[in-house]
Amino acid sequence: MDNEITINGIVYVPKSTKVLDEKGLEYVIVRTYSAGVFAGYLESKEEKEVVLKQARRLWYWDGAASLSQLAQSGTTKPEKCKFPEEMSQVTLTEAIEIISVSLTAKESISKVAIWRL
């Protein structure tokens, strides 16, 4: 690999900060122009169209000041968040922002109870 370094005969590889599934798909938060915000594994992106697997709509969040903070640190108030159940796949046609999600934030999002009416 190009990013390996060897020191005293020991090979070191940088730790990835990306959260990947078994197929290598990255877990991201996607903000759209009019459909809202979603978190899931990025299967594809072509121009403004994004396909997410294992996606949840992030309808309302608390405990994070912005999507950037939610993607980095997660929520400190999961009991106040409103995230409906996970969908196996969603196609978003007007994606305007894609944010990488840390492992801490992914675990935080996953722990939010399913919101139902």
C-alpha positions in Angstrom: 0.0 0.0 0.0 1.1 3.6 -0.7 0.3 4.9 2.8 2.2 2.3 4.7 5.4 3.1 6.6 8.0 0.8 7.9 10.0 1.6 11.1 12.5 -0.9 12.5 11.0 -3.6 10.4 7.4 -3.0 11.6 4.8 -2.0 9.0 2.4 0.7 10.1 -0.8 1.6 8.3 -2.9 4.7 9.2 -6.1 3.9 11.0 -9.1 4.7 8.9 -11.6 7.2 10.3 -14.3 6.1 7.9 -17.0 3.7 9.1 -17.4 1.0 6.4 -19.7 -2.0 6.1 -18.6 -5.5 5.0 -18.9 -4.4 1.4 -16.7 -1.3 1.9 -19.6 1.2 1.7 -19.0 4.3 3.9 -21.6 5.4 6.5 -22.6 9.1 5.8 -25.1 11.7 6.5 -26.8 13.2 3.4 -28.6 16.5 3.4 -31.0 16.9 0.4 -32.6 20.0 -1.1 -36.1 19.1 -0.2 -36.4 15.5 1.2 -34.6 16.2 4.4 -31.6 14.4 6.0 -30.6 10.8 5.9 -27.9 8.6 7.4 -26.8 5.4 5.8 -24.2 3.5 3.7 -23.3 5.3 0.5 -23.9 2.8 -2.3 -23.6 5.2 -5.2 -23.4 8.9 -6.2 -23.9 10.3 -9.6 -24.2 14.1 -9.9 -27.0 14.9 -7.3 -28.4 11.4 -7.1 -27.3 9.4 -4.1 -28.3 5.8 -3.1 -28.1 4.9 0.5 -28.4 1.4 2.0 -29.6 0.7 5.6 -30.8 4.4 5.7 -32.6 6.3 8.4 -34.3 9.6 7.9 -33.0 12.1 10.6 -36.3 13.9 11.0 -35.4 15.8 14.2 -32.3 15.8 16.3 -31.3 17.3 19.6 -28.0 17.2 21.4 -25.9 18.4 18.4 -25.7 21.9 17.2 -25.4 21.0 13.5 -25.2 18.1 11.1 -21.4 18.4 11.2 -21.4 17.9 15.0 -24.0 15.1 14.7 -21.7 13.4 12.1 -18.6 13.9 14.3 -19.8 13.5 17.9 -23.3 12.0 17.7 -26.2 13.2 19.8 -26.0 13.8 23.6 -29.8 13.6 23.8 -30.9 10.5 21.9 -34.2 10.3 23.8 -35.2 13.6 22.1 -34.3 12.6 18.6 -36.9 11.5 16.0 -35.4 9.0 13.7 -37.9 6.6 12.0 -37.0 2.9 11.3 -34.3 2.0 8.9 -35.0 1.5 5.2 -33.1 -1.1 3.2 -32.5 1.4 0.4 -33.4 5.0 -0.5 -32.6 7.0 -3.6 -32.1 10.7 -3.0 -32.3 12.8 -6.1 -31.3 16.2 -4.8 -28.3 15.6 -2.5 -26.5 18.9 -1.6 -24.2 17.7 1.2 -22.5 14.4 2.1 -20.8 14.2 5.4 -18.6 11.3 6.6 -19.7 9.9 10.0 -17.4 8.9 12.8 -17.7 5.5 14.6 -18.9 7.4 17.7 -21.6 9.2 15.8 -22.7 6.1 13.9 -23.1 4.2 17.2 -25.0 7.2 18.6 -27.4 7.4 15.7 -27.9 3.6 15.8 -28.9 3.8 19.5 -31.7 6.3 18.9 -35.0 4.5 19.4 -37.3 4.1 16.4 -39.7 7.0 16.3 -43.3 6.2 15.5 -46.6 8.0 15.8 
